[in-house]
Amino acid sequence: MPLIMGKQQRQDRTRRLLRHFVLGLVLLLAALLLLYTAFSRWTMIPTPGDDGKTLSARVRVEGRQEGLRLSIGKSWLGWREGVRFLWLEGDAREIGHAHGVLLRRLVGSNDHHLHSQLAAHAPRGVRRWLWLDLHQLRLRNLAQMVVPRRLVEVASLTREAPRAADLTFSTFQRALFYHAAFDLIHADGIPPSQSVVLAAWGEQASGPGVLAARSFVAQYGAPFDQNKVVMVVKENKSIAFVAVGWPGLVGVLTGINAKRLFVALSGARSDLGIAPGSPALLLARRVLEEASTIEEAVKVIKGAKRMGAFSLLVAEGKAEKAAVIEATPQRVVLRKAKSRYLVVSDHLLHPKHKGDASNDWVRRYTVSGIHHARAKQLLGRFAGRIDPAALALILRNRTGLRDAPLGLGHRAALDSLDSIQGVVADVGNLVLWVNTGPGVLGRFVALDLKPLFGEATTPPLPEAIPADPLLQSLEYERYRLARSQMRFAEDLQRRGELRLAADHAQRAVDAAPGLPVARRILADVFWELGDRAQAQHQYRRFLALKPALRGEVERVEQRLQP
């Protein structure tokens, strides 16, 4: 009997301990849930209230001499020679509302696509959850750093956007986060975008005025190449401006205002990382809305809290001069030209940034240093005869330093065939040439902006810059085939279907044997398959093609070590 009772007591004690453990676990989970709920509420950015008069959602379809228009209030959407053209007029609330209504389908499509692209670069599983929470924490004060009328505009725009099924935050908060993504991807490298910005004037140019050009590469996918939009923004009590951007973007990457002030934004990285401040895209817009000169632009940037590091090329059409504002969260400096031309890529060049290890890393480990040197070489070659066509030719250049041959799509080339924006500007004459895609290969359509700003057009009318002949070549078709096969191979690799991935990576190499990234993908697949001999053979072929990214080279060299 005592033996039986002892066994019963042990069983009862075990059950009590188990009950206490389960109860403790439930209480812990409940506490964690409460803490996470509190964290989510603390980091949530509330949408500003919509307390104005009811705005019409009725869109009118109008036939005009220049084609069809979709109109709402004073705003309208039209098409000119294959370029989507959006006129926005009124206060911030009216502008945001018209933007959302007229481009609703594309705003929703871009939102979904951008979310999926960013998610693809985020960690998996629990690490991804923590990664998202970290960024939510970093950006919790973002709304306080943005001028109130921009918050009103974003809120008005997102009220008209379709709600995404996979929405992590409110549509408004997600739109704000997207505007901060430009700063974040440069600070964190997930992955960085690439810019080449050029300006020339005086004895360097073929005529009077400042000429500028820019190309922009970002891993956002084909929709951002195809869905470009030229926006004319006439907000009450602000300087009117034209910007080349995308549906849903209220910030500015490239633009020119009615005072003939041109801006082109490039990302950068500094040791200071990210700080509480305004995103660079929104600061570039403030410059266009408030500044008429380079000095006034510097004042705008200095007077604002800045989130990350960036370069802003600013050109005055009236005074025929240009400079680069280089900014970090703690410092703003003005880099002036020494020989009446300027080149901007993705690293800071002013001597005051010397010693910044993060900035130096960008120069050495990305294509920024190579692109800067190559652009300077080409501007020097065209010195004294730089015109819009010459600038487009430089943006389309596909050879390396000192004309070294490169495979089509090579990242060391100024045109790696994956640009999502190409623009040329005659700042003094208020003319923009906007590329219709793909990349910068397509036709640059000429847009005379003077009538948009209430000025008379002066003949001769600007002519379009023809498409690059490469666009119709067999070589380009082979490159397109290689790109599609690479994407599919990488998708198969992520899913663990390595044999199939090797087959499609080999097809990419066969289609474009001079493309380093195709060789590297094939080698990586063989490495995962355990076929070290084949992997190392392909890695050696990869290195022979002189890849541009130093980090990739170092990783491959480590795998080739005995």
N, C-alpha and C positions, 0 to 999 in steps of 0.2 A: 504493500500500500504506500509507504513513504516514497518508494521509487516511482510509482505511478504519479503521485502528487508532485514530485520534483519535475517530472517530465511535463506535466500540465502547466506548472508555474513557468517553465522555460518557454513553452509555447505561447502562454499569455503575455509574457514579457516581450517576446518577439513580435507578437501582433501589435502590442502597444507602441513599440519602437517604430514599426512599419507605419502605423497610423500617424504617429508624430512626424515621421519623415515625409509622408504624403502631405500632411497638413502644412508642414514647413515649406515644402516645395510649392504648394498651391499659393501660400502667402507670399513666397519669394517672387513667383511669377506674377502675382497680382501687383506686388510692389513695383516690379520692373515695368509692367504694363502702365501703371499709373505714372511712373517716372518718365516713360517714353511718351505718353500722352502729354504730360506737362512739357517735355522737351519740344514736341511737335508744335504745341500751342505757342511756346516761347519763341520758336524760330519761324513761325508762320508769318507771312507778310500779308496783311489784310488788303483786300481790294478796295480802293477808294469808292465812296458812295456815288451814285449817279443821281444827283439832285437837280439837274437842269431840266429844261423843257424837253418834252418827248421829241425824239428825232425820227424822221421818216425812214422806213426801211424800203420804201418803194423805189425801185430802180427803173429809170426810163431808158428805152432803147431808141437811139436817135441816129438817123442817116445823115451824114454830112458829106461834103465834097471830098474830104480826105478819108472818108470811110465811116464805119459804124462806131458809135460811142455808147457806153453805158454811163448814165449820169445819175447823181443823187445830190440834191442841193446845188452848191456851187462847184462840186467836185465831179470828176469824170475819169473814165478809163477808156483809152483808145489804143490803136496800133499804127505804127509808122514804119514802113519798110521792114517789117519783121521784128520791130522793137516794141515791147509793151510800155505804154506811156500812161502814167497816173498823175492827174492834176488834183491837188489837195488844197482847199482854201477854207478859211474860217478860224474859229478858236480851236484850242487843243482837243476839246471834246468832239467837235464836229469833224475835225481832221481824222482823229482815230476812228470814229464811227464810219466815215466814208471809206477809209482804208480797209476796215474789216468787212464791210458790206460788199464793196466792189471786187475785192480779192479773196473772198471767203474760202473758196475752194482751194486756192493755192496756199493761203495761210495755214489751213488745216493740214494740207499735204506736206508742207515744209516742216511744220511742227512735228508731225509723226515721223518724218524721215530723219530730222535732226536728232530727235530723241533716240531713235534706234541706232544712229551712228555713234552718238555719245555713249550709249549703253554698251555698244560693242567694244569700246575701249576701257570700260569700267571692269574692276575685278569681279570674279564670280562668287556666288554663294553668300556666306555671311560677310565676307570681306567687301562685297559690293554694297551690302546694306550699310556697313560702317562707312564706306567711302561716300555714299550719298548723304549720310547724316553729317559727315565732316564738312561737306560742301554746304549743306544747309546751315550748319553752324557758322561757317565762315561768312555767309552772305545774309545773316539774319538782320543786319542793319542796312541792307542795300537801299531800301526805300528812302531812308533818311538822307542818303547821299545823292539822290536824284532830285532835280528841280521839280516842284509840285505839278507843273503843267505837263511834264513828260509822264508822270504817273497817271494823270487824268487821261492823256492820250492813249497810253498802253491799256488802261482799264477799259476805255471806250472801244478800242480795237478788239480786245479779247472777248468782250461781251458778244461780239458778232462772229467770233470764230467757233467752228464746231468743236465740241468737247471730245478730246481724245479718249479712247477706251482704256488706254494704259496710263492715264494721267496719275502722276506721282504727287504733284502739288496742284493748287488751283491754276487755271489757265493763265491768270494774271501773273502769279508768282513764277510760273515756268517761263513766261515771256521775258520777265525781268532777268531771270537766270541766264537765258540765252544771250542777252546783251552783255552779261558779264563773262560769258564763255570765251570771248576773244582774249580777255586778260588772263583767264584761268589756263587756257591751253598753252599760252606762252610761258606762264609761270611754272606750270606743272609738266608741260611737254606731253599732251595726251590727244593726238600728236600735234606738234606745232604747225601753224600755217606758214606760208612763205609769200613774201612780197618783193617786188622789184618796182621802184618808183624812180622816175627820171625827170629832170627839168633842165632846160637850156634857154639861153637868151643872149642878147647882145651880139658880140662878134662870133659866138658859137652857132647862132641860128641863121637861117637863110633869109629871115625877114625880121621886122620889128615885133616886139611883144615877147611874152614868156610862153614857151611850149612845154607841156608836161605829159607824162604817160605813166601808166601803171598796169601791172598784171598781179593777180592774186590767186594763190593756190591754197586750197583747204580741202581736207578729206571729208567733205560734206556730201559728195556723190553727185551724180548727173543732174538731179532736179535743180540744183543751185546754178548749174551752168545753163540749163534750159529756161529757167524761170526768172531771169533777170528782169528788172523793171527800172525805168527812168522815172523818178518822182520829182514833180515840181511842187514845192511846199510854200504856201503863202499863208503863214500864221499871223494872226492879228498882232500888231506892234513888234514884229520881228522882221529882220531882213529876209526877203524871199531867196530861196536857193533851189538848185537842182542837184539831186544825188542819184548815183547809180547803185542800186541795192537789190533787195529781194522782198517779196511779199512777207509782211510781218515785221520787217526791220524798221524801227523808228530812229535808230542811230545812223551815223554816216561813216562809210568807209572811203568813198570818193565823192567829191562834190565841188560845186562852184556857186557863189552867191551873186546877187544883183550888183554888188560893189566890185565885181571882178576879182574876188578872192577865191583861190582854188586851194583845196586841201586833199591830201591823200594819206591815209593812216596805215602804219606798219606796226606790227607787234614787236616786242622786245622782252628781255628777261634781265632781272637784276637780283643781287643778293638779298634785297629787301622783300622779295616775293610779293605777296598780296597783302594789301592794307585796307582798312575801311575807307572807301572812297567811291567816286563815280566811275563807271566803266568808260574806257577810252572811246568807244563808239558814240556815247552820248556827249562826251566832251568835244569830240570833233563836230558834232551837230551844233553845240553851243557856239563854237567859233564861227561857223557860217551864219548863225542867227544874230550874232552880236558884234562881229569884228569886220572892219573895212581894211585894216592894214596888218602887217606882220606883228608890229608892236602891240596892237590891240589883241591879236590872237594870243601872244605870249601872256598878256595880262589876264585873259580868260583862263588859260591853263594854270597859271600861278595862283589865281584866286580860288581855285577849286581843289578839293581833296581828291587825290588820284588813287585808283585801285591798284594798278600795276604799272609796268614800264611800257613805253611806246615811243615811236617817232612819228611826227606829223610834218610832212612837207607842206609848206604854205607859200603860195606864189601870188604876187600882186600884179594884176594885168595892167593897171594904170601906171604904176611906178616902174614896171619892168624889172622886178627883182624877186628873188626867192630865198628861202632859208629853211632849216629843219629845226623844229622844236623837239628836243630830246628830253623825255620826262621819266622820272621814277616817282614812287610815293613821297620821297623826301626832297627831290631836286628837279629843277627845270632849267635847262641851258639852251642857248640858241647857237646852232652850228651854221655858220655862214659859208658861202661859196668862195673859193679861191680863184676860180677861173671861169666864172659865169656858166657853170653847169653843176648839177648836184645828182648824186646817186644815193638812194636809201634802200637798204635791204632789211634784215631782221636783227641787226646788232647796232649798238650805240657807238658813235665814233668820236664824240667830243673828248678831249683830254681829261676832263673831270670824271669820266667814267673809267679811267685807267685803274686797274686793280680790282675791278668788279669781276669776280671769278665766274659768276653765272653768265654775264655778258660775254666774257671771253670764251666760255664753253660753246655758246651759240655760234660764235665766229668760227671756231675750229671744228666743231663736231657736226654742224648742219651745213647746208649749202649756202648759208648767208655770206660767208667770206668769199667763196668762189663766185657767186653771182655778183657781188659788189665789184670785184676785180674785173670780171668779164664785161659788165656794163660800162665801166670806166674806159676799158680798151676800145669798145665800139663807139662810145661818144667821142673819144679822141680821134677815131678814124673818120668820123663824119664832121669833124670840127669845121665850122664856117658854112656848112650846108645842111644843118639839121632842120628838117621840116617834119610835118606830121607823118608822111610816108616813111621817112627814115626812122622815126621813133617806133612805128609799128614794126618795121623790119628788125629793129633791135629786140623788141619784145618777142619776136618770132625766132630769134637766133637759136640754132640747135647744135652749135659747135662749142668746144671747150676753150679754155684759156689759150691764147695765141693760135686760135683756129684749129686746135687739136680735134680730130674726128671723134664723134661720139655716136653710139647707137641711138636710134630713134626712141624717144621717151626717157633718155638718160637724165637722172636728176641733177647732174652738174650743168646741164644746159639751161639757159634762161627760159626757154620754152620746153618744158618736160611733158607737154601735151596734156596736162591736167589742170590748167588754169580754169577758174570759174568766173573771172572778170578780167576784161581787157578794155582800157580806156585811153584815148589820146585827147588832149585839150589844147586849143589855142586860147589861152586865158584872156588876152587883151581883146580878142574879137568875139569872145563868148561863143565859141564853137566847141562842141564835143563830138568825138567819134567813138561810138560804142560798138563793141564786137558782138556779133550775133551768135557766135559759137559754131562748132565746138571749140572750147578753149579760146585761143587767140587766132586760130586758123581761119575762121569765117570772116565775112565781110565786116569792115568797120563802117557802120552807118553814120552819116554826118547829120548832126542836129544843130541848127542855128538857134541859139538860146535868146537872142536879142528880143524877138517878139514876145517871148514868155515874160520878159522883164519890162515890157512896155517900150522897147526901143525899136527904131526902124531898122529893117534889114538893109545892109549895104552890099551891093553886088561886088564881085561875082559870088554866087551861092557856093558854099563848100561842096566838094565832091566826096563820094564814098571812097574808102581805101579798099581795093579789091581783095578777095579771098586769097589765101596762100595756095599756090598750085599743088602743094603737097596733099591738100584735102581730097583731090580726085585721083590720087596715085595708088598703085598696087602696094607700094611700101606702107602707106598709111593703113590700108585694109589689113595687111599682115600684122601691123601693130595693134589694131583694134581686136583682131582675133586673139593675139597674145594676151591682151589685157583681160578679155572675157575668160580665157582659159586659166589665167592666174587667179582671178577671183574665185572661180569654181574650185580650183585646186586647194586654195586656202580654206574654203568652206568645208571641203571633204577632209582636210587635215584636222580642222577643229573637231569634226565629228568622229575622228579616229579611223576613217576609211583610207588608210595610207596607201594601199596599192592603187586604188582608183586615183588618189591625189597625185601619185607619181606619174601616172599615165597622162593626166591633164597638164601637169607642170611640164612634162616633156613636150607636149604639143605647143605650149607657150614658147619654150626654148627653140623649137623648130621654126615657129613662125617669126620670131624676133631674136636671132642668136646674139645680137649685140646689146640686148637689154639686160643689165646686171641683175635687176630684181628677179627676173625669170629664172636665171641660174641659181640665185640664192634660195628661192622657194623650192626648186627641185632638189638642191643639196640638203636643205632642212628636212624634206620628206624622207630622203634616203637615210639621213642620220637617225630619224625616229624609227625607221624600219630596221635599224641595226646594220645596214650595209655601209660600213665605214669607208671601204675602198671607193665605192661610187660617190659617196658624199664628199670625200676629200678631193676626188677628181673634179667634181662640179664646183667645189669651193675654190679650187685653183683657177678654174676657168672664170669664175666670178671675179676674183682679184685681178686677173689679167685685163678685165674690162674697166679697171680704174673706177670703182664705185665711189660715190661722192660722200656718203655718210661715214664718218670716222668710227662711230660706235659699231656699225655693222662690220667694218673691216677688222676691228680689234676682236670682236666675237669670233669671226671666222678664223683669224690667225691663231686664236687659242685652240680651236678645234683641230687645226692642222699641226699643232705641236706634237712631237712623238711622246 
